[in-house]
Amino acid sequence: METRHLPIASRIIPLALPKGTEKLCELCQNRAYLQCAQCRVTFYCDATHQFADWVGIHEKICPLLVPIRTETLESFSKEGRIEKDIKKVQRELIAIARSIAEGKLTEGKHEEALPAGQTCLHFCMDVFGPCSIQLVPAYLLLAEGYMGEEGSRRLFTAELLSQAELSVSKNPDCGHDLHHRLHRSLGRLQSIMGDLEGALFNYANDIYHAAEVYGLDSTVCSNGYFLLANIFAKQGKTQIVRSMYNEVAQTWNSHLTKLIEPFLENPTASLEPTFDKAKQVEVDKILHTILDFERHQSRKEHALMALASLCLSMLWFMGGDRVKARDFGRSALQSSQMSPNQELSTAVQKLLDLVETRPQTSEAKRSK
């Protein structure tokens, strides 16, 4: 189990501040009464916001904030060089914050993603300016975070996406990748709000732009098809859903098979981590959704169930969890035997034979 070090706070002493100044909370921008006792350059209105920021990102970037938020006599005498160094650290902080926010969103930890999203946006504004197209990825991260919130806080999502749309509309030459990410976020919001036709429109545009960047057979496009299929599922269009889910499963089967092939040729080859935890959670969720959909149908598509189970088996094999890989492999074999696709049964049996030859990794044992 992961051990988390709790943040230590100290109260701000007003008399120690320069006259006429006050510190603002890192998260809400209200008046601050506490400061991080480690870096002493980050401030909070209360312990709740300090803890949220610590869990969300501050624990990872605390020391990096000191040189860019501390003014010294030396910094004034070497202003040009210091400013260049600060920009370098700020860009590093943008990359860290973006990575953390994306990971937490993928794991479904929307509230924990917000501090990292805010940090990313804050430093993007410092580095690129308040009107730059470079702010759009940060707007999208924050919008995704607020989508997981309830009530009035979700209204921030629409505001952030409006800002992102405005920036993109003013920059017609911005790339397909940015358009793909914007349409995906818009589709998610409209799906939550019940505007299914709007969601279909944006997911279709998402897939178009993603295909221009990554290719139509990429896992990025596949995830767009998955989101599109989920909307059709809400509309009760089972045959369309099955067709799209089959495309998703086929894409992941192709991708995972390429990763498995070296082990089929050499079963004792060293197994290196292929997916980070967040990506593994995302793919696992997609494939389980496909399986659950089929299990609830009166007439089951056994080939699709076998394919999704096979992908889950390969996913967990690559994650070093032999038990899960074996269990999903057995489910895949059972479903494939009720399908006329003999090639699928052969592929599943090869994977099961491979799983039996390898030991459970120590990391997988610890995760149980």
Sequence and secondary structure as in RCSB ss.txt:
>XXXX:A:sequence
METRHLPIASRIIPLALPKGTEKLCELCQNRAYLQCAQCRVTFYCDATHQFADWVGIHEKICPLLVPIRTETLES
FSKEGRIEKDIKKVQRELIAIARSIAEGKLTEGKHEEALPAGQTCLHFCMDVFGPCSIQLVPAYLLLAEGYMGEE
GSRRLFTAELLSQAELSVSKNPDCGHDLHHRLHRSLGRLQSIMGDLEGALFNYANDIYHAAEVYGLDSTVCSNGY
FLLANIFAKQGKTQIVRSMYNEVAQTWNSHLTKLIEPFLENPTASLEPTFDKAKQVEVDKILHTILDFERHQSRK
EHALMALASLCLSMLWFMGGDRVKARDFGRSALQSSQMSPNQELSTAVQKLLDLVETRPQTSEAKRSK
>XXXX:A:secstr
        EEE  GGGS TT   B TTT SB  EEETTTSS EESSHHHHHHHIIIIIHHHHHHHHHHH   HHH
HHTHHHHHHHHHHHHHHHHHHHHHHHHHHHHTT HHHHHHHHHHHHHHHHHHH TT GGGHHHHHHHHHHHHTS 
GGGGHHHHHHHHHHHHHHHT TT  HHHHHHHHHHHHHHHHHHT HHHHHHHHHHHHHHHHHHH TTSHHHHHHH
HHHHHHHHHTT HHHHHHHHHHHHHHHHHHHHHHHHHHHH TTS     S HHHHHHHHHHHHHHHHHHHTSSS 
 HHHHHHHHHHHHHHHHHTT HHHHHHHHHHHHHHHTTSS HHHHHHHHHHHHHHHHS   HHHHHH 
